[in-house]
Amino acid sequence: MSAIRFTVFTKPWRDQTLSELGETVSSFGFWGVELPVRPGFQVTPEAVGASLPEAVRVLADAGVVIDTVAPPLSEALTDRMIEACAASGARLMRVCVGMPRGVVYLERISDLQRQFEKAAPRLAASGIALGVQNHSQHDISHALGLRELVRPFDPDQICAVWDPAHTALNGEIPEHAVDIIWPHLRLLNLKNAIWKQVNGPEASVARFAPYWTSGRSGLAPWPDVVELVKQRGYDAPVCLPAEYTDETDLIRLVREDLAFARSLFAL
């Protein structure tokens, strides 16, 4: 049996109460969660100081731990967010960083690094890390770009969250990605996707978008990804983002993906 602990990103269950959420996550068999701290969710940024400790308490009643949180980048480096996470036992805040159209890439990297440098002492004092995740399309998408962003910092404060599905969408093979990002890696996401044409075959120019699917069915080879991190001694939790374009069979997909991930780490 693998010693790896599995968490799930609870974004699909934003309309549940915290008590219902705890029951849902526990019924799947997850050890913990990544909890969105965003407008419209169970815990919002403006109320995080009071709401996050309450979420910890309620989920603990169901045997579920809040391992990581997912606030907007604009909120992640505020004192209230860092203090709330420290008080609640969350170890990491996961964010993605956009690369908007018209923005000079290297200037954006420099600006982000200035923000991170300013926040690093507060993160160090709190024992909380900021984890930056690669994301396809207009974000930092490749492992090399993610390493360039976080390399100046102690990974106990500013670290990398590797999402192999997003690197696969951009054509980066796992062997390269894990070599590039390994010294900075503190969280592995496991989900999967393919590119799917979103206009008809008669269109003058084809348009494609990611289609989020099961772990067995996408471009990212989960068995290869897991074997690569196992070889390097990965022992942090693994988060399943529970992201599927078609959510009509969400429960089955989550259960099957968790079972698949567990089987790979147990080999």
DARAFEN-V516813 format. One record per residue. N is the residue number from 1. RES is the residue in three letters. PSI is psi in degrees with one decimal (999 if undefined). Layout:
{{N:RES:PSI} {N:RES:PSI}}
This chain:
{{1:MET:132.4} {2:SER:143.2} {3:ALA:-4.3} {4:ILE:136.7} {5:ARG:139.9} {6:PHE:137.1} {7:THR:166.0} {8:VAL:137.9} {9:PHE:122.7} {10:THR:18.6} {11:LYS:-39.0} {12:PRO:-15.3} {13:TRP:40.2} {14:ARG:-23.2} {15:ASP:-3.7} {16:GLN:151.9} {17:THR:165.2} {18:LEU:-38.7} {19:SER:-44.4} {20:GLU:-39.3} {21:LEU:-43.7} {22:GLY:-43.2} {23:GLU:-40.8} {24:THR:-50.9} {25:VAL:-42.4} {26:SER:-37.8} {27:SER:-28.6} {28:PHE:-27.6} {29:GLY:16.6} {30:PHE:145.7} {31:TRP:-37.5} {32:GLY:-170.8} {33:VAL:158.5} {34:GLU:118.1} {35:LEU:122.5} {36:PRO:132.9} {37:VAL:85.1} {38:ARG:158.4} {39:PRO:135.5} {40:GLY:0.1} {41:PHE:179.3} {42:GLN:-33.9} {43:VAL:125.8} {44:THR:155.6} {45:PRO:-40.4} {46:GLU:-22.3} {47:ALA:15.8} {48:VAL:-33.4} {49:GLY:-37.6} {50:ALA:-35.6} {51:SER:-34.6} {52:LEU:-45.4} {53:PRO:-36.3} {54:GLU:-39.3} {55:ALA:-40.4} {56:VAL:-45.3} {57:ARG:-47.6} {58:VAL:-43.6} {59:LEU:-34.0} {60:ALA:-32.1} {61:ASP:-25.3} {62:ALA:6.2} {63:GLY:25.3} {64:VAL:135.9} {65:VAL:143.3} {66:ILE:103.6} {67:ASP:-45.3} {68:THR:160.1} {69:VAL:160.6} {70:ALA:83.8} {71:PRO:166.8} {72:PRO:150.0} {73:LEU:-37.3} {74:SER:-23.9} {75:GLU:-24.1} {76:ALA:-32.2} {77:LEU:12.7} {78:THR:153.7} {79:ASP:-40.1} {80:ARG:-35.8} {81:MET:-45.8} {82:ILE:-44.2} {83:GLU:-39.7} {84:ALA:-40.6} {85:CYS:-42.7} {86:ALA:-41.6} {87:ALA:-22.6} {88:SER:-8.5} {89:GLY:2.5} {90:ALA:137.5} {91:ARG:-17.8} {92:LEU:141.6} {93:MET:117.8} {94:ARG:130.9} {95:VAL:158.6} {96:CYS:152.2} {97:VAL:122.9} {98:GLY:153.2} {99:MET:80.1} {100:PRO:153.4} {101:ARG:138.4} {102:GLY:-8.2} {103:VAL:133.9} {104:VAL:123.4} {105:TYR:-53.4} {106:LEU:-29.7} {107:GLU:-37.3} {108:ARG:-41.5} {109:ILE:-45.7} {110:SER:-40.5} {111:ASP:-44.0} {112:LEU:-41.9} {113:GLN:-34.1} {114:ARG:-41.4} {115:GLN:-42.9} {116:PHE:-39.7} {117:GLU:-39.4} {118:LYS:-35.6} {119:ALA:-20.0} {120:ALA:-43.8} {121:PRO:-37.0} {122:ARG:-37.6} {123:LEU:-42.2} {124:ALA:-42.0} {125:ALA:-29.8} {126:SER:-18.4} {127:GLY:16.8} {128:ILE:141.6} {129:ALA:148.0} {130:LEU:119.0} {131:GLY:120.3} {132:VAL:124.4} {133:GLN:137.2} {134:ASN:148.8} {135:HIS:135.6} {136:SER:165.4} {137:GLN:-131.8} {138:HIS:59.2} {139:ASP:-179.2} {140:ILE:111.5} {141:SER:-31.8} {142:HIS:156.1} {143:ALA:-36.9} {144:LEU:-40.4} {145:GLY:-37.7} {146:LEU:-42.5} {147:ARG:-40.7} {148:GLU:-37.2} {149:LEU:-45.8} {150:VAL:-8.7} {151:ARG:-35.5} {152:PRO:-6.7} {153:PHE:154.4} {154:ASP:125.6} {155:PRO:-10.5} {156:ASP:-16.5} {157:GLN:-48.5} {158:ILE:116.9} {159:CYS:-177.6} {160:ALA:141.2} {161:VAL:116.0} {162:TRP:124.7} {163:ASP:97.4} {164:PRO:-24.1} {165:ALA:-41.8} {166:HIS:-37.8} {167:THR:-34.5} {168:ALA:-38.9} {169:LEU:-24.9} {170:ASN:12.0} {171:GLY:15.2} {172:GLU:123.6} {173:ILE:150.9} {174:PRO:-38.2} {175:GLU:-41.3} {176:HIS:-46.3} {177:ALA:-45.5} {178:VAL:-35.5} {179:ASP:-40.7} {180:ILE:-42.8} {181:ILE:-11.7} {182:TRP:-47.1} {183:PRO:-17.9} {184:HIS:-2.7} {185:LEU:129.3} {186:ARG:-6.5} {187:LEU:135.0} {188:LEU:127.8} {189:ASN:138.7} {190:LEU:107.4} {191:LYS:-174.5} {192:ASN:158.0} {193:ALA:162.5} {194:ILE:164.5} {195:TRP:133.5} {196:LYS:133.3} {197:GLN:132.0} {198:VAL:-0.9} {199:ASN:173.8} {200:GLY:162.8} {201:PRO:-16.3} {202:GLU:-4.1} {203:ALA:146.5} {204:SER:-30.3} {205:VAL:124.3} {206:ALA:142.1} {207:ARG:134.9} {208:PHE:151.9} {209:ALA:154.7} {210:PRO:138.9} {211:TYR:114.8} {212:TRP:126.5} {213:THR:-169.2} {214:SER:163.3} {215:GLY:-29.8} {216:ARG:-11.7} {217:SER:0.6} {218:GLY:-171.2} {219:LEU:-27.8} {220:ALA:119.8} {221:PRO:94.1} {222:TRP:-43.2} {223:PRO:-39.9} {224:ASP:-43.9} {225:VAL:-49.2} {226:VAL:-43.5} {227:GLU:-38.9} {228:LEU:-43.5} {229:VAL:-32.2} {230:LYS:-42.0} {231:GLN:-28.0} {232:ARG:3.3} {233:GLY:27.5} {234:TYR:128.0} {235:ASP:10.3} {236:ALA:166.8} {237:PRO:158.7} {238:VAL:130.2} {239:CYS:129.4} {240:LEU:112.3} {241:PRO:-9.3} {242:ALA:42.8} {243:GLU:118.8} {244:TYR:133.1} {245:THR:-42.5} {246:ASP:107.4} {247:GLU:13.5} {248:THR:-22.9} {249:ASP:42.7} {250:LEU:-47.4} {251:ILE:-44.9} {252:ARG:-44.0} {253:LEU:-42.8} {254:VAL:-46.3} {255:ARG:-44.1} {256:GLU:-38.9} {257:ASP:-38.4} {258:LEU:-43.5} {259:ALA:-40.4} {260:PHE:-46.9} {261:ALA:-44.6} {262:ARG:-42.4} {263:SER:-35.9} {264:LEU:-41.1} {265:PHE:-21.9} {266:ALA:-13.6} {267:LEU:999}}
